[in-house]
Amino acid sequence: MVAGMTKHKRKATGVDPSIKAANLKRLRRIEGQVRGLESMVEDDRYCADILMQLSSVQEALRAVGRELMRNHLRLCAHDAMAKGNKAQANAMHDELIELMYKHIR
């Protein structure tokens, strides 16, 4: 986290409207897939079918995560490291390392 900022009040410094729209569309599709999973479980569907659908949802979430990471690196991180002071750059570096460790699981 960048020094002096709280998690709940931070906003992205720049988001391409088309990327935002694409991510929202993906998330709505994922929401539908999750509802489908719920229905499959309720209906006692074959476990292998549920696991395949679950795998699809996980990959869709990873795709959204990749786009968010790309945007974060391109805009937020770049600005903090290029335009900020040394403390801000170091804080962003630490944040990126933490994100990479969490994202690659």
C-alpha angles and dihedrals in degrees: 000000000000111000115266096016128106122220095240099052100046120109130190111265093222133000124182105234092223092053091048091050091048092050092049090050090050092048092051090051090049090050088056091048091052090051087051090052090052090052092048091054092046090050093050092240120183110287095230090056091051091048091052091051090047090053090053091052092049092051091048090053090049089053091054089047091052091052092048091049091049091052092045092052095044097047118011100034095039093052094046093049097040101038104024129084122262093270091052091047091050092048090051091048090054091047091052092050090051092048092050092051092049095041097051095057 
